[in-house]
Amino acid sequence: MKIDFGYGNGVQSVEIPDAKLMDVLVSNPMEHERRGEEAVRWALEHPIGAPRLRDVYRDKFGYLADPKAAPLPGHRDEVMPQIGIVTSDSSRPLASYELLPAVIDELRAAGAHDSQITVVFALGSHRHHTEEEMRRLAGDAVFDAVRCVDSDPEDCVHLGTTSRGTPVDICRSVAYADFRICLGNVEFHYFAGYSGGIKAILPGCSTPAAIQANHRMMLEENAAAGRLDGNPLREDLEEAGDFCPVDYIVNAVLDEHKNIVYAAAGDLHEAHRDACAYLDRMYRKSIPERADIVIVSQGGAPKDANLYQTQKALDNAKHAVKDGGTIILIGACNEGLGNSRFEEWMLSAEKPKDLLDRVQRDFQLGGHKAAAIAQVLQKAEIRLVSEMDDIFVQRLFLKPSESAQRALDEALERHGPNAKVLAMPFGGATLPVVQ
């Protein structure tokens, strides 16, 4: 069977013998009633756990907002509340330009004016955008109508500390907003359980120190993909949200081609949980047993631009591979490793176990991804298909392959005639669960 795996803006094609192919993990068959912006607008018209966005805004600021009144130049902006809409940065697959117009239309219907609105791209630990990138994320109409900025980890406000010791340091443009709306997509997250919800605020709009304090909990057993209840890291994030309340969220679920197939709007917790449940129905995949060989890809650009992001697919694949097995990781990584601290950790270690020892005594954001790769290397061989130099890849304790097909052929030779292969073309989305 020939299977295409996303690789940058192209594909890597692999021919897998039918007798050896255990399964191809793609989304479960589902009929999606709505897609794209239609799904977003429907969600805003049918909110979960809250009234419509326009009504929530009016209830909070109706004494200031009169939708029939014309704005007074030089006056209305001084008395009207400031609205912060937090959305994903360019490292995420979310099409913010499909969410923002509907959200802003709701605010306009409530009497808010464009001059009150700031769209904040939640960078987390990622790089800043160019103006052209921000325009592409927001869409021309939104970018020309409202203020668009990146979150700034150098300009944050300390709002408190969680019971687990995480400082709630939030960028000023979000911390000082009078009304906060968070957008995002929901997918499995390898230690926060799921993305979306409060993650737009922390880690999205926070400081490296705050992110590091929270992410330190990734080493705890219950900090795992697909787990919310009892997940200490997720519980810490949601406690942080008490210090920076979110008035409304719009979370989307994407298909394998990064198209919106479902959206949930409304209360921070209830709407997020609804989107998580929909994701489970799509992407939680039962398998009868672990495979000798797992071939996995993030699905292509932009999610495989660097190894820092591609690692997410690797972490899902670890749930499907046997001890002593082989993971073939497909990711262009045309931007290299994607994080300077991650790179320093990977290149300074003499062996993978050094990374596990180091993260135990000195947890650092960025280094945590190196430790996560080391955890996988404890149980499986990783062959990487990328644009990075072979010698450089070998320094990362990974085995470079010129193509996915070559990697599979060598893995089949290694594991013998009875080897079983599992394919995960959208590894960052699909979560294998042994029955």
PALOVEX-333384 format. One record per residue (C-alpha): z negated, x negated, y; residue in three letters. Coordinates in pm, 1 decimal, always signed. Example, Ala and Ser with C-alpha at 12.3 -4.5 7.8 and 13.67 -1.06 7.14 Angstrom:
BEGIN
{rec {-780.0, -1230.0, -450.0}, ALA}
{rec {-714.0, -1367.0, -106.0}, SER}
//
This chain:
BEGIN
{rec {+0.0, +0.0, +0.0}, MET}
{rec {+95.4, -133.3, +341.6}, LYS}
{rec {-170.6, -93.6, +610.9}, ILE}
{rec {-142.3, -183.0, +978.7}, ASP}
{rec {-446.6, -321.9, +1157.9}, PHE}
{rec {-461.4, -327.9, +1538.0}, GLY}
{rec {-441.1, -680.9, +1674.5}, TYR}
{rec {-440.4, -719.3, +2052.4}, GLY}
{rec {-143.6, -514.5, +2171.2}, ASN}
{rec {+28.6, -548.6, +1832.4}, GLY}
{rec {-58.1, -519.3, +1464.0}, VAL}
{rec {-128.6, -724.6, +1155.7}, GLN}
{rec {+34.5, -565.1, +850.3}, SER}
{rec {-119.1, -612.9, +506.8}, VAL}
{rec {+22.9, -517.5, +166.9}, GLU}
{rec {-267.6, -433.5, -67.6}, ILE}
{rec {-207.2, -373.5, -440.2}, PRO}
{rec {-276.9, -6.7, -508.9}, ASP}
{rec {-486.2, -87.8, -816.5}, ALA}
{rec {-720.8, -300.4, -608.5}, LYS}
{rec {-753.7, -71.3, -307.7}, LEU}
{rec {-1084.8, +115.8, -317.0}, MET}
{rec {-1031.2, +316.2, +1.7}, ASP}
{rec {-901.2, +311.2, +358.5}, VAL}
{rec {-1178.6, +417.7, +590.9}, LEU}
{rec {-1036.4, +628.4, +870.1}, VAL}
{rec {-1180.2, +934.9, +1036.5}, SER}
{rec {-1263.6, +1235.1, +820.8}, ASN}
{rec {-1003.6, +1514.6, +845.1}, PRO}
{rec {-1098.7, +1740.7, +1133.6}, MET}
{rec {-921.8, +1995.1, +1348.8}, GLU}
{rec {-994.7, +1906.1, +1709.4}, HIS}
{rec {-971.1, +2215.8, +1925.5}, GLU}
{rec {-913.2, +2026.1, +2248.4}, ARG}
{rec {-814.9, +1679.7, +2360.4}, ARG}
{rec {-816.4, +1462.7, +2668.8}, GLY}
{rec {-901.0, +1612.1, +3003.6}, GLU}
{rec {-887.2, +1964.0, +2858.1}, GLU}
{rec {-1180.1, +1875.6, +2629.9}, ALA}
{rec {-1372.4, +1733.8, +2925.4}, VAL}
{rec {-1320.6, +2039.6, +3143.0}, ARG}
{rec {-1414.8, +2270.8, +2855.3}, TRP}
{rec {-1735.7, +2073.9, +2803.0}, ALA}
{rec {-1824.2, +2105.6, +3170.7}, LEU}
{rec {-1764.2, +2480.1, +3149.0}, GLU}
{rec {-1981.8, +2506.0, +2833.7}, HIS}
{rec {-2270.5, +2263.1, +2893.3}, PRO}
{rec {-2541.4, +2182.8, +2640.5}, ILE}
{rec {-2908.7, +2206.4, +2734.4}, GLY}
{rec {-2835.7, +2255.8, +3104.5}, ALA}
{rec {-2651.2, +2483.7, +3347.5}, PRO}
{rec {-2307.4, +2385.3, +3478.2}, ARG}
{rec {-2296.8, +2065.5, +3676.6}, LEU}
{rec {-2213.5, +2252.0, +3998.9}, ARG}
{rec {-2519.0, +2473.2, +3947.6}, ASP}
{rec {-2751.4, +2180.8, +3872.8}, VAL}
{rec {-2638.2, +2013.9, +4193.5}, TYR}
{rec {-2675.3, +2334.2, +4396.4}, ARG}
{rec {-3022.6, +2398.2, +4254.2}, ASP}
{rec {-3131.7, +2052.2, +4360.2}, LYS}
{rec {-2955.9, +2025.0, +4696.7}, PHE}
{rec {-2842.5, +2375.9, +4783.0}, GLY}
{rec {-3041.7, +2370.3, +5105.2}, TYR}
{rec {-2814.6, +2089.5, +5225.2}, LEU}
{rec {-2483.7, +2172.3, +5061.7}, ALA}
{rec {-2292.9, +2468.9, +5195.9}, ASP}
{rec {-1949.1, +2476.3, +5032.2}, PRO}
{rec {-1817.7, +2698.0, +5315.1}, LYS}
{rec {-1926.8, +2466.6, +5591.0}, ALA}
{rec {-1693.1, +2204.3, +5732.7}, ALA}
{rec {-1835.3, +1851.9, +5732.5}, PRO}
{rec {-1958.1, +1723.2, +6065.4}, LEU}
{rec {-1806.3, +1381.3, +6136.6}, PRO}
{rec {-2070.4, +1112.0, +6153.5}, GLY}
{rec {-2345.8, +1354.6, +6057.2}, HIS}
{rec {-2306.9, +1504.7, +5709.5}, ARG}
{rec {-2311.9, +1166.5, +5532.9}, ASP}
{rec {-2647.9, +1088.9, +5691.6}, GLU}
{rec {-2820.8, +1397.3, +5554.5}, VAL}
{rec {-2630.5, +1469.5, +5235.3}, MET}
{rec {-2755.1, +1325.6, +4904.3}, PRO}
{rec {-2583.5, +1023.8, +4756.1}, GLN}
{rec {-2425.6, +1079.2, +4414.9}, ILE}
{rec {-2389.2, +795.8, +4164.7}, GLY}
{rec {-2143.3, +845.7, +3878.3}, ILE}
{rec {-2191.0, +569.3, +3622.1}, VAL}
{rec {-1899.3, +506.0, +3388.9}, THR}
{rec {-1777.5, +241.3, +3145.8}, SER}
{rec {-1628.1, -96.4, +3231.3}, ASP}
{rec {-1296.8, -235.0, +3110.7}, SER}
{rec {-1442.9, -370.0, +2785.3}, SER}
{rec {-1487.7, -12.0, +2662.7}, ARG}
{rec {-1210.6, +215.6, +2536.5}, PRO}
{rec {-1314.2, +515.9, +2746.5}, LEU}
{rec {-1040.4, +656.0, +2969.7}, ALA}
{rec {-1261.8, +717.4, +3273.0}, SER}
{rec {-961.0, +855.1, +3461.0}, TYR}
{rec {-969.1, +1152.1, +3220.3}, GLU}
{rec {-1337.0, +1228.8, +3290.6}, LEU}
{rec {-1382.2, +1150.9, +3658.3}, LEU}
{rec {-1145.8, +1412.4, +3810.3}, PRO}
{rec {-1314.6, +1700.3, +3627.2}, ALA}
{rec {-1663.4, +1575.3, +3718.4}, VAL}
{rec {-1571.5, +1528.5, +4083.5}, ILE}
{rec {-1410.5, +1873.7, +4094.4}, ASP}
{rec {-1743.3, +2020.3, +3977.7}, GLU}
{rec {-1925.2, +1837.3, +4254.9}, LEU}
{rec {-1673.9, +1950.7, +4513.6}, ARG}
{rec {-1717.0, +2309.2, +4393.2}, ALA}
{rec {-2089.9, +2269.8, +4460.1}, ALA}
{rec {-2026.9, +2161.4, +4818.4}, GLY}
{rec {-2045.7, +1785.6, +4775.3}, ALA}
{rec {-1804.7, +1571.4, +4972.7}, HIS}
{rec {-1616.4, +1267.9, +4854.9}, ASP}
{rec {-1799.3, +1044.8, +5101.8}, SER}
{rec {-2123.6, +1110.4, +4910.1}, GLN}
{rec {-1984.6, +989.1, +4578.7}, ILE}
{rec {-1996.0, +634.9, +4439.9}, THR}
{rec {-1841.3, +554.5, +4103.4}, VAL}
{rec {-2029.1, +264.6, +3944.4}, VAL}
{rec {-1870.1, +70.4, +3659.3}, PHE}
{rec {-2150.8, -29.2, +3424.3}, ALA}
{rec {-2094.2, -397.2, +3349.3}, LEU}
{rec {-2400.7, -470.4, +3136.9}, GLY}
{rec {-2353.1, -839.7, +3061.9}, SER}
{rec {-1975.6, -834.4, +3115.4}, HIS}
{rec {-1760.9, -983.8, +3391.0}, ARG}
{rec {-1675.4, -818.5, +3724.1}, HIS}
{rec {-1351.0, -627.0, +3773.8}, HIS}
{rec {-1063.2, -691.7, +4003.9}, THR}
{rec {-970.7, -412.4, +4244.6}, GLU}
{rec {-661.8, -344.7, +4035.0}, GLU}
{rec {-875.8, -304.2, +3722.6}, GLU}
{rec {-1110.5, -61.1, +3897.5}, MET}
{rec {-814.1, +143.5, +4018.0}, ARG}
{rec {-676.1, +158.9, +3664.1}, ARG}
{rec {-1012.1, +269.1, +3523.4}, LEU}
{rec {-1072.3, +539.0, +3784.1}, ALA}
{rec {-715.0, +655.3, +3835.1}, GLY}
{rec {-532.8, +643.9, +4168.0}, ASP}
{rec {-654.0, +981.4, +4297.5}, ALA}
{rec {-1021.8, +907.6, +4236.1}, VAL}
{rec {-1002.5, +545.8, +4350.9}, PHE}
{rec {-844.0, +652.8, +4679.7}, ASP}
{rec {-1089.9, +938.7, +4732.9}, ALA}
{rec {-1434.1, +791.5, +4659.7}, VAL}
{rec {-1613.1, +456.5, +4669.4}, ARG}
{rec {-1579.5, +254.0, +4347.1}, CYS}
{rec {-1800.0, -49.1, +4275.0}, VAL}
{rec {-1923.3, -265.2, +3989.5}, ASP}
{rec {-2290.0, -263.7, +3896.6}, SER}
{rec {-2456.0, -577.4, +4029.3}, ASP}
{rec {-2722.7, -750.5, +3817.9}, PRO}
{rec {-2808.9, -966.1, +4119.7}, GLU}
{rec {-2901.1, -664.0, +4332.0}, ASP}
{rec {-3141.4, -452.7, +4128.6}, CYS}
{rec {-3453.2, -248.7, +4200.8}, VAL}
{rec {-3760.2, -270.8, +3974.9}, HIS}
{rec {-3862.2, +84.0, +3883.0}, LEU}
{rec {-4127.8, +19.0, +3619.4}, GLY}
{rec {-4192.9, -121.5, +3273.2}, THR}
{rec {-4171.4, +57.4, +2939.3}, THR}
{rec {-4461.4, +66.0, +2694.3}, SER}
{rec {-4277.3, -194.8, +2486.8}, ARG}
{rec {-4254.8, -428.9, +2783.0}, GLY}
{rec {-3895.4, -379.5, +2900.3}, THR}
{rec {-3861.3, -406.8, +3279.8}, PRO}
{rec {-3658.9, -118.3, +3418.5}, VAL}
{rec {-3448.5, -307.2, +3672.5}, ASP}
{rec {-3152.9, -95.9, +3785.7}, ILE}
{rec {-2874.7, -189.5, +4026.7}, CYS}
{rec {-2934.5, -60.9, +4378.1}, ARG}
{rec {-2630.5, +168.3, +4395.0}, SER}
{rec {-2768.5, +362.7, +4095.9}, VAL}
{rec {-3142.6, +326.7, +4158.4}, ALA}
{rec {-3111.0, +466.3, +4512.0}, TYR}
{rec {-2874.9, +749.7, +4420.6}, ALA}
{rec {-3019.1, +1097.0, +4474.9}, ASP}
{rec {-2815.4, +1248.5, +4191.7}, PHE}
{rec {-2707.8, +1053.8, +3883.2}, ARG}
{rec {-2430.8, +1138.7, +3638.9}, ILE}
{rec {-2356.9, +919.1, +3337.6}, CYS}
{rec {-2024.6, +907.3, +3158.7}, LEU}
{rec {-1949.0, +725.4, +2836.4}, GLY}
{rec {-1805.8, +741.3, +2489.1}, ASN}
{rec {-2016.7, +778.8, +2177.8}, VAL}
{rec {-1958.6, +545.2, +1883.6}, GLU}
{rec {-2182.9, +376.0, +1630.3}, PHE}
{rec {-2382.8, +88.4, +1776.5}, HIS}
{rec {-2512.0, -175.2, +1542.9}, TYR}
{rec {-2869.9, -173.6, +1669.4}, PHE}
{rec {-2898.9, +108.0, +1928.6}, ALA}
{rec {-2778.8, +360.2, +1670.0}, GLY}
{rec {-2508.5, +504.9, +1892.0}, TYR}
{rec {-2356.8, +421.3, +2227.8}, SER}
{rec {-2354.7, +674.0, +2510.1}, GLY}
{rec {-2638.4, +862.2, +2674.4}, GLY}
{rec {-2890.4, +645.5, +2855.7}, ILE}
{rec {-2705.9, +326.1, +2765.2}, LYS}
{rec {-2496.0, +377.0, +3078.0}, ALA}
{rec {-2811.4, +299.0, +3278.2}, ILE}
{rec {-2968.8, +36.7, +3054.5}, LEU}
{rec {-2805.6, -193.9, +2958.1}, PRO}
{rec {-2511.4, -71.5, +3166.8}, GLY}
{rec {-2658.5, -112.7, +3513.7}, CYS}
{rec {-2946.4, -350.6, +3454.9}, SER}
{rec {-3039.3, -718.4, +3463.3}, THR}
{rec {-2998.9, -978.3, +3188.9}, PRO}
{rec {-3378.8, -1001.4, +3165.0}, ALA}
{rec {-3416.5, -627.4, +3107.7}, ALA}
{rec {-3132.5, -617.7, +2856.4}, ILE}
{rec {-3279.3, -913.5, +2674.1}, GLN}
{rec {-3624.3, -754.7, +2656.4}, ALA}
{rec {-3479.8, -440.3, +2501.1}, ASN}
{rec {-3229.5, -608.7, +2271.0}, HIS}
{rec {-3500.6, -829.9, +2123.6}, ARG}
{rec {-3587.8, -526.3, +1912.0}, MET}
{rec {-3253.3, -553.7, +1730.0}, MET}
{rec {-3434.8, -769.9, +1475.6}, LEU}
{rec {-3648.7, -475.6, +1364.8}, GLU}
{rec {-3541.3, -298.8, +1046.1}, GLU}
{rec {-3493.6, +47.2, +1195.3}, ASN}
{rec {-3272.9, -79.7, +1479.0}, ALA}
{rec {-2955.2, +7.9, +1292.8}, ALA}
{rec {-2619.3, +177.4, +1330.4}, ALA}
{rec {-2629.9, +554.4, +1299.2}, GLY}
{rec {-3007.7, +574.9, +1347.3}, ARG}
{rec {-3176.7, +743.4, +1643.3}, LEU}
{rec {-3510.8, +875.6, +1519.2}, ASP}
{rec {-3754.5, +592.9, +1460.4}, GLY}
{rec {-3520.3, +335.3, +1612.0}, ASN}
{rec {-3752.9, +128.9, +1834.8}, PRO}
{rec {-3472.6, -8.1, +2048.7}, LEU}
{rec {-3323.3, +335.0, +2119.0}, ARG}
{rec {-3667.7, +480.2, +2189.3}, GLU}
{rec {-3729.5, +200.5, +2439.2}, ASP}
{rec {-3399.8, +272.8, +2613.6}, LEU}
{rec {-3480.1, +639.8, +2644.2}, GLU}
{rec {-3826.1, +565.7, +2779.3}, GLU}
{rec {-3658.7, +347.8, +3042.0}, ALA}
{rec {-3458.9, +654.5, +3140.8}, GLY}
{rec {-3780.7, +823.3, +3248.2}, ASP}
{rec {-3802.8, +572.7, +3533.3}, PHE}
{rec {-3443.6, +637.5, +3642.0}, CYS}
{rec {-3377.1, +1002.8, +3560.3}, PRO}
{rec {-3022.9, +1109.1, +3478.1}, VAL}
{rec {-2928.2, +1452.1, +3610.8}, ASP}
{rec {-2622.9, +1504.2, +3392.8}, TYR}
{rec {-2404.2, +1335.7, +3134.5}, ILE}
{rec {-2052.1, +1374.2, +3003.9}, VAL}
{rec {-2001.2, +1189.7, +2675.3}, ASN}
{rec {-1673.1, +1177.3, +2485.7}, ALA}
{rec {-1583.8, +1107.9, +2124.0}, VAL}
{rec {-1258.9, +919.2, +2067.4}, LEU}
{rec {-1020.0, +912.5, +1774.8}, ASP}
{rec {-880.8, +594.0, +1619.8}, GLU}
{rec {-620.0, +570.8, +1893.8}, HIS}
{rec {-883.8, +587.7, +2166.7}, LYS}
{rec {-791.8, +942.9, +2267.9}, ASN}
{rec {-1061.6, +1192.3, +2363.3}, ILE}
{rec {-1098.5, +1457.7, +2092.2}, VAL}
{rec {-1436.8, +1599.1, +2189.0}, TYR}
{rec {-1670.1, +1598.4, +2486.1}, ALA}
{rec {-2027.0, +1710.6, +2542.8}, ALA}
{rec {-2172.0, +1771.1, +2888.1}, ALA}
{rec {-2515.9, +1862.7, +3012.2}, GLY}
{rec {-2866.9, +1739.7, +2940.3}, ASP}
{rec {-2909.2, +1366.4, +2881.1}, LEU}
{rec {-3064.8, +1406.4, +2537.5}, HIS}
{rec {-2919.7, +1730.0, +2402.9}, GLU}
{rec {-2559.6, +1664.5, +2501.7}, ALA}
{rec {-2580.1, +1308.4, +2370.0}, HIS}
{rec {-2719.1, +1423.5, +2034.5}, ARG}
{rec {-2442.1, +1681.6, +2009.8}, ASP}
{rec {-2177.5, +1411.9, +2060.3}, ALA}
{rec {-2350.0, +1189.7, +1802.4}, CYS}
{rec {-2338.6, +1473.6, +1547.6}, ALA}
{rec {-1967.5, +1520.1, +1610.1}, TYR}
{rec {-1912.7, +1146.0, +1566.6}, LEU}
{rec {-2095.8, +1157.2, +1233.6}, ASP}
{rec {-1865.2, +1431.0, +1109.1}, ARG}
{rec {-1566.2, +1217.2, +1203.4}, MET}
{rec {-1663.3, +862.5, +1115.2}, TYR}
{rec {-1963.7, +839.9, +881.0}, ARG}
{rec {-1793.3, +743.6, +556.7}, LYS}
{rec {-1940.1, +756.9, +207.0}, SER}
{rec {-1830.0, +487.2, -38.1}, ILE}
{rec {-1917.7, +473.3, -409.7}, PRO}
{rec {-2004.3, +103.9, -404.4}, GLU}
{rec {-1961.5, -213.5, -204.1}, ARG}
{rec {-1627.5, -397.0, -223.0}, ALA}
{rec {-1548.7, -759.9, -304.2}, ASP}
{rec {-1318.2, -781.5, -2.8}, ILE}
{rec {-1337.4, -586.6, +321.8}, VAL}
{rec {-1050.6, -606.6, +571.1}, ILE}
{rec {-1164.6, -491.7, +914.6}, VAL}
{rec {-1027.8, -466.9, +1267.3}, SER}
{rec {-1161.3, -331.8, +1594.0}, GLN}
{rec {-832.3, -144.1, +1629.9}, GLY}
{rec {-671.0, -373.3, +1886.5}, GLY}
{rec {-695.2, -415.8, +2262.8}, ALA}
{rec {-914.0, -394.8, +2461.1}, PRO}
{rec {-1188.5, -402.7, +2199.7}, LYS}
{rec {-1076.6, -726.2, +2033.0}, ASP}
{rec {-1019.8, -930.5, +2348.4}, ALA}
{rec {-1301.3, -1166.4, +2250.7}, ASN}
{rec {-1527.1, -1239.7, +1956.8}, LEU}
{rec {-1828.8, -1100.0, +2143.8}, TYR}
{rec {-1674.1, -752.5, +2121.0}, GLN}
{rec {-1496.8, -798.8, +1786.5}, THR}
{rec {-1833.2, -870.7, +1625.4}, GLN}
{rec {-1908.1, -496.8, +1633.8}, LYS}
{rec {-1645.0, -432.2, +1367.4}, ALA}
{rec {-1787.8, -717.0, +1161.8}, LEU}
{rec {-2131.6, -561.0, +1174.1}, ASP}
{rec {-2005.3, -229.6, +1036.8}, ASN}
{rec {-1812.2, -411.9, +765.7}, ALA}
{rec {-2127.7, -583.5, +641.0}, LYS}
{rec {-2248.9, -246.6, +508.3}, HIS}
{rec {-1947.6, -232.1, +275.4}, ALA}
{rec {-1920.5, -583.2, +129.0}, VAL}
{rec {-2089.8, -714.6, -183.3}, LYS}
{rec {-2318.3, -1013.6, -171.7}, ASP}
{rec {-2091.6, -1314.2, -210.6}, GLY}
{rec {-1788.4, -1113.7, -98.3}, GLY}
{rec {-1527.3, -1179.3, +168.9}, THR}
{rec {-1480.4, -1008.8, +504.9}, ILE}
{rec {-1139.5, -1053.3, +666.7}, ILE}
{rec {-1200.0, -997.1, +1036.5}, LEU}
{rec {-888.6, -921.2, +1243.2}, ILE}
{rec {-921.7, -962.1, +1619.5}, GLY}
{rec {-688.9, -1129.5, +1869.5}, ALA}
{rec {-976.7, -1280.6, +2072.2}, CYS}
{rec {-723.2, -1391.2, +2332.4}, ASN}
{rec {-1010.9, -1436.0, +2579.3}, GLU}
{rec {-1202.8, -1659.1, +2336.8}, GLY}
{rec {-1568.5, -1590.6, +2268.2}, LEU}
{rec {-1627.4, -1377.1, +2575.4}, GLY}
{rec {-1978.3, -1489.5, +2664.8}, ASN}
{rec {-2099.7, -1835.6, +2766.9}, SER}
{rec {-2442.6, -1814.2, +2602.1}, ARG}
{rec {-2289.4, -1678.1, +2282.8}, PHE}
{rec {-2053.6, -1974.0, +2285.8}, GLU}
{rec {-2332.4, -2224.6, +2349.7}, GLU}
{rec {-2535.2, -2090.3, +2057.3}, TRP}
{rec {-2241.2, -2087.0, +1818.7}, MET}
{rec {-2128.8, -2438.5, +1905.8}, LEU}
{rec {-2472.5, -2601.9, +1913.8}, SER}
{rec {-2583.0, -2489.5, +1565.8}, ALA}
{rec {-2532.7, -2720.9, +1270.4}, GLU}
{rec {-2542.8, -2433.6, +1020.1}, LYS}
{rec {-2570.6, -2053.3, +1038.9}, PRO}
{rec {-2940.2, -2050.0, +949.0}, LYS}
{rec {-3011.3, -2248.2, +1266.9}, ASP}
{rec {-2904.0, -1939.9, +1461.5}, LEU}
{rec {-3143.2, -1714.0, +1270.9}, LEU}
{rec {-3430.6, -1955.2, +1325.7}, ASP}
{rec {-3348.1, -1987.3, +1693.5}, ARG}
{rec {-3331.2, -1614.0, +1764.4}, VAL}
{rec {-3672.9, -1570.7, +1602.1}, GLN}
{rec {-3839.8, -1822.0, +1832.9}, ARG}
{rec {-3624.5, -1777.0, +2146.4}, ASP}
{rec {-3440.3, -1446.6, +2174.3}, PHE}
{rec {-3162.5, -1465.8, +2432.9}, GLN}
{rec {-2899.0, -1212.7, +2526.4}, LEU}
{rec {-2565.7, -1348.3, +2407.7}, GLY}
{rec {-2736.5, -1558.8, +2146.2}, GLY}
{rec {-2824.7, -1236.6, +1965.9}, HIS}
{rec {-2458.3, -1190.2, +1875.4}, LYS}
{rec {-2448.5, -1538.1, +1726.2}, ALA}
{rec {-2751.2, -1450.9, +1515.4}, ALA}
{rec {-2584.7, -1126.5, +1406.6}, ALA}
{rec {-2283.9, -1322.4, +1279.4}, ILE}
{rec {-2518.5, -1563.6, +1103.4}, ALA}
{rec {-2683.8, -1269.6, +927.1}, GLN}
{rec {-2348.3, -1164.6, +783.6}, VAL}
{rec {-2269.2, -1523.1, +681.3}, LEU}
{rec {-2585.0, -1523.5, +470.6}, GLN}
{rec {-2422.5, -1274.6, +234.2}, LYS}
{rec {-2043.4, -1306.1, +276.5}, ALA}
{rec {-1759.1, -1539.2, +368.0}, GLU}
{rec {-1581.3, -1447.2, +691.3}, ILE}
{rec {-1212.6, -1519.7, +736.2}, ARG}
{rec {-1097.2, -1472.6, +1095.6}, LEU}
{rec {-743.9, -1382.9, +1200.1}, VAL}
{rec {-721.4, -1455.7, +1572.4}, SER}
{rec {-536.2, -1640.9, +1846.4}, GLU}
{rec {-807.4, -1905.3, +1868.4}, MET}
{rec {-752.1, -2262.9, +1756.0}, ASP}
{rec {-827.3, -2323.2, +1387.9}, ASP}
{rec {-1057.8, -2618.4, +1449.8}, ILE}
{rec {-1252.3, -2417.9, +1705.1}, PHE}
{rec {-1288.2, -2127.2, +1460.0}, VAL}
{rec {-1421.4, -2364.1, +1194.7}, GLN}
{rec {-1689.7, -2477.5, +1438.6}, ARG}
{rec {-1805.2, -2115.2, +1443.0}, LEU}
{rec {-1865.5, -2128.2, +1064.4}, PHE}
{rec {-1568.6, -1898.4, +1009.1}, LEU}
{rec {-1255.7, -1968.0, +806.0}, LYS}
{rec {-936.0, -1932.0, +1012.4}, PRO}
{rec {-630.4, -1760.9, +868.4}, SER}
{rec {-282.1, -1754.4, +1013.7}, GLU}
{rec {-234.2, -1391.8, +910.7}, SER}
{rec {-424.5, -1107.3, +752.7}, ALA}
{rec {-186.8, -1109.7, +457.2}, GLN}
{rec {-253.3, -1479.4, +393.1}, ARG}
{rec {-627.5, -1418.0, +416.9}, ALA}
{rec {-607.6, -1135.1, +163.9}, LEU}
{rec {-396.0, -1333.4, -79.6}, ASP}
{rec {-648.0, -1618.5, -75.2}, GLU}
{rec {-943.6, -1380.3, -108.0}, ALA}
{rec {-786.0, -1207.0, -405.8}, LEU}
{rec {-739.6, -1544.1, -571.5}, GLU}
{rec {-1103.3, -1626.5, -500.3}, ARG}
{rec {-1246.9, -1303.2, -643.0}, HIS}
{rec {-1023.7, -1267.7, -945.0}, GLY}
{rec {-817.3, -991.6, -1106.0}, PRO}
{rec {-1084.9, -722.2, -1090.0}, ASN}
{rec {-1147.8, -758.1, -716.4}, ALA}
{rec {-1177.1, -437.1, -514.8}, LYS}
{rec {-1058.6, -412.7, -154.9}, VAL}
{rec {-1180.5, -181.5, +119.7}, LEU}
{rec {-978.7, -142.5, +439.9}, ALA}
{rec {-1136.8, -56.2, +776.3}, MET}
{rec {-856.0, -39.9, +1035.7}, PRO}
{rec {-1097.4, +93.9, +1299.4}, PHE}
{rec {-1408.1, -95.7, +1201.6}, GLY}
{rec {-1592.6, -51.2, +1527.8}, GLY}
{rec {-1584.6, +325.8, +1474.8}, ALA}
{rec {-1624.6, +383.3, +1101.3}, THR}
{rec {-1966.5, +340.6, +941.5}, LEU}
{rec {-1963.7, +291.5, +560.1}, PRO}
{rec {-2261.4, +436.2, +376.0}, VAL}
{rec {-2303.8, +369.0, +3.0}, VAL}
{rec {-2357.8, +697.5, -178.1}, GLN}
//
